[in-house]
Structure formats: C-alpha cells, structure tokens
C-alpha cells in the first residue's frame, strides 16, 4: 500500500518531533522531511516531492498567508494543510483562497490532523473550525436562496450530513466521508435538530425520507 508522504513545516523542533511520531505511527502516512522555516521548506520540498505539506503560519521570517502561495508555487504538486490558532472566518477564507487545501486549528485533537491529511490526499478540502455556523459563514456563496422554511434553508452540506446521519453512520464515518472534523459534524447535528425542530434521530430519518435523501447515491 502506498503511503501519503508528508513534509512538516513548523519552527518548533518539539512540535515537529511530536507530529512526526504521531504521523509515522499511521500505516498509510510517512513523514519525508521537516523544515523550521519557510525558506528551508521551499529549498527541500521540490526534492522531497511530498503529497502533503503541513504548514504553521506563525513562524519567524516570511510567513503568514502569503507563505501558502509561495509554497504552492515552489511545489505545485503538493497540497497544503494550514495548522494555526486563527479561526476567524476571513482568515480561513483567505487561506483557502490562497490555495490551501486544508485548515486545522492547533487546538484540534491529533486525530483531526490525521483525518485532514487523508481527506486532502483524496482530493478534498478539509476545514476544522469546530463550529458549523462558522463553517457556513466561510463556505456560504449564496445566502439569498435560504429565505423560506427551515428545510429550504438547509445548505448542501447540511443536507449531506442529514443524509449520512439518517443512514446510521457515526460522526467519525461522516467526518471521513465529507472531509470535516468530528467536532464540526457534532455541531452540524445539533444545529440541524434545533433548526428543524426535531427531537430524535428517528425524526431525522423521517425527514430524510420525506426529502428523498435516502435514495440519493
């Protein structure tokens, strides 16, 4: 089985060591290198040719959101996962606009970074903000279409989560399927129950059937 090759970019040696130990313990992931600065990452990444680069934005020297674009230019074949403490919607949106394929908050559990690496390696975008409302703010492109009844105001992402919940999938299975964190899926479920006035999972199943979501592929 081929492994997902990862380059870790972080200015703290202990953080890099911890991430390497965690990721190398996964059977499908292999850390191929580490860099303590953006300059070093740009120098070694083309030679290492990683599939994924985990990038800490808060490093000495040239850093910040512009570093995403600089890395993408240096290694166009790699996909970048931003690892940061920032969870402001504008900041997340800017990182994705710069070309990041993943966004994981440093306060997230280790499993979320692993889930992000796997999702991004499959060509998906993974955003871990831990709050469905915040995620909707980040991803929303057409709020005007959600002005009627609660069911009509559901986003495509909410409909997908509803479909998966109704089919009996766990939060972890749904998170892996749609490329979000477990915390975000939990927030989605709670938000759906509140928005739609539902009391139990059986209510979710009934609604999903009524909307024809259970017959979707």
RAJO-V772590 format. One record per residue. RES is the residue in three letters. SS is DSSP state (a for helix, b for strand, c for the rest). PHI is phi as a letter, one per 20 degrees, with the letter a starting at -180 (NA if undefined). PSI is psi in radians with two decimals (none if undefined). Layout:
[[RES/SS/PHI/PSI] [RES/SS/PHI/PSI]]
This chain:
[[UNK/c/NA/2.23] [UNK/c/f/2.53] [UNK/c/d/2.65] [UNK/b/f/2.04] [UNK/b/e/2.27] [UNK/b/c/2.42] [UNK/b/d/2.22] [UNK/b/e/2.20] [UNK/b/d/1.89] [UNK/c/b/2.45] [UNK/c/e/-0.12] [UNK/c/e/2.04] [UNK/a/f/-0.69] [UNK/a/f/-0.64] [UNK/a/f/-0.77] [UNK/a/f/-0.74] [UNK/a/f/-0.76] [UNK/a/f/-0.74] [UNK/a/f/-0.72] [UNK/a/f/-0.81] [UNK/a/f/-0.74] [UNK/a/f/-0.83] [UNK/a/f/-0.69] [UNK/a/f/-0.31] [UNK/c/f/-0.24] [UNK/c/e/2.35] [UNK/c/f/-0.36] [UNK/c/d/0.19] [UNK/b/c/2.45] [UNK/b/c/2.20] [UNK/b/e/2.13] [UNK/b/d/-0.16] [UNK/b/a/2.92] [UNK/b/c/2.64] [UNK/b/b/2.42] [UNK/c/e/-0.16] [UNK/c/b/2.82] [UNK/a/f/-0.71] [UNK/a/g/-0.78] [UNK/a/f/-0.71] [UNK/a/f/-0.75] [UNK/a/f/-0.54] [UNK/a/f/-0.73] [UNK/a/e/-0.40] [UNK/a/f/-0.76] [UNK/a/g/-0.60] [UNK/a/f/-0.70] [UNK/a/f/-0.49] [UNK/c/l/0.97] [UNK/c/f/2.67] [UNK/c/f/-0.58] [UNK/b/c/2.44] [UNK/b/c/2.14] [UNK/b/e/2.18] [UNK/b/c/2.05] [UNK/b/e/2.18] [UNK/c/e/-0.33] [UNK/c/e/1.34] [UNK/c/c/2.71] [UNK/c/f/2.70] [UNK/c/m/-2.83] [UNK/c/g/2.05] [UNK/c/b/-2.68] [UNK/c/m/-2.97] [UNK/c/f/-0.52] [UNK/a/f/-0.42] [UNK/a/f/-0.48] [UNK/a/f/-0.85] [UNK/a/f/-0.68] [UNK/a/f/-0.69] [UNK/a/f/-0.70] [UNK/a/f/-0.63] [UNK/a/f/-0.70] [UNK/a/f/-0.63] [UNK/c/c/1.32] [UNK/c/f/-0.37] [UNK/c/e/-0.19] [UNK/c/e/2.62] [UNK/b/d/2.43] [UNK/b/d/2.30] [UNK/b/d/2.03] [UNK/b/f/2.31] [UNK/b/c/2.01] [UNK/b/b/2.91] [UNK/c/e/-0.22] [UNK/c/f/2.30] [UNK/c/c/0.34] [UNK/c/f/2.32] [UNK/a/g/-0.71] [UNK/a/f/-0.64] [UNK/a/f/-0.79] [UNK/a/f/-0.81] [UNK/a/f/-0.71] [UNK/a/f/-0.69] [UNK/a/f/-0.76] [UNK/a/f/-0.69] [UNK/a/f/-0.55] [UNK/c/f/-0.22] [UNK/c/o/0.04] [UNK/c/f/2.48] [UNK/c/d/-0.17] [UNK/b/b/2.70] [UNK/b/b/1.96] [UNK/b/c/2.24] [UNK/b/f/2.44] [UNK/c/f/-0.36] [UNK/c/e/-0.10] [UNK/c/f/2.71] [UNK/c/f/2.70] [UNK/a/g/-0.62] [UNK/a/f/-0.46] [UNK/a/f/-0.64] [UNK/a/f/-0.70] [UNK/a/f/-0.76] [UNK/a/f/-0.67] [UNK/a/f/-0.78] [UNK/a/f/-0.77] [UNK/a/f/-0.71] [UNK/a/f/-0.80] [UNK/a/f/-0.64] [UNK/a/f/-0.45] [UNK/c/e/0.09] [UNK/c/n/0.18] [UNK/c/e/2.91] [UNK/c/d/2.29] [UNK/b/d/2.13] [UNK/b/c/2.09] [UNK/b/d/1.77] [UNK/c/d/-0.12] [UNK/c/m/0.11] [UNK/c/b/2.03] [UNK/a/f/-0.64] [UNK/a/f/-0.72] [UNK/a/f/-0.72] [UNK/a/f/-0.71] [UNK/a/f/-0.65] [UNK/a/f/-0.68] [UNK/a/f/-0.78] [UNK/a/e/-0.25] [UNK/c/f/2.35] [UNK/c/c/-0.20] [UNK/c/b/1.30] [UNK/a/f/-0.40] [UNK/a/f/-0.42] [UNK/a/f/-0.03] [UNK/c/d/0.93] [UNK/c/d/-0.09] [UNK/c/e/-2.36] [UNK/c/f/2.82] [UNK/c/g/-0.72] [UNK/c/f/-0.70] [UNK/c/f/-0.36] [UNK/c/e/-0.02] [UNK/c/f/2.37] [UNK/c/f/2.92] [UNK/a/g/-0.65] [UNK/a/f/-0.72] [UNK/a/f/-0.69] [UNK/a/f/-0.68] [UNK/a/f/-0.74] [UNK/a/f/-0.74] [UNK/a/g/-0.76] [UNK/a/f/-0.78] [UNK/a/f/-0.69] [UNK/a/f/-0.78] [UNK/a/f/-0.51] [UNK/c/e/-0.05] [UNK/c/n/0.19] [UNK/c/f/2.59] [UNK/c/f/2.91] [UNK/a/g/-0.70] [UNK/a/f/-0.74] [UNK/a/f/-0.72] [UNK/a/f/-0.74] [UNK/a/g/-0.78] [UNK/a/f/-0.63] [UNK/a/f/-0.74] [UNK/a/d/-0.07] [UNK/c/m/0.72] [UNK/b/c/2.96] [UNK/c/f/2.78] [UNK/a/f/-0.71] [UNK/a/g/-0.68] [UNK/a/f/-0.69] [UNK/a/f/-0.74] [UNK/a/g/-0.71] [UNK/a/f/-0.69] [UNK/a/f/-0.81] [UNK/a/f/-0.80] [UNK/a/f/-0.68] [UNK/a/f/-0.70] [UNK/a/f/-0.78] [UNK/a/g/-0.76] [UNK/a/f/-0.82] [UNK/a/f/-0.70] [UNK/a/e/-0.02] [UNK/c/m/0.62] [UNK/c/e/2.65] [UNK/c/d/-0.38] [UNK/c/b/2.98] [UNK/a/f/-0.57] [UNK/a/f/-0.58] [UNK/a/f/-0.67] [UNK/a/f/-0.74] [UNK/a/f/-0.78] [UNK/a/f/-0.79] [UNK/a/f/-0.74] [UNK/a/f/-0.67] [UNK/a/f/-0.77] [UNK/a/f/-0.58] [UNK/c/e/-0.06] [UNK/c/m/0.30] [UNK/a/f/-0.46] [UNK/a/f/-0.37] [UNK/a/e/-0.06] [UNK/c/f/2.65] [UNK/c/f/none]]
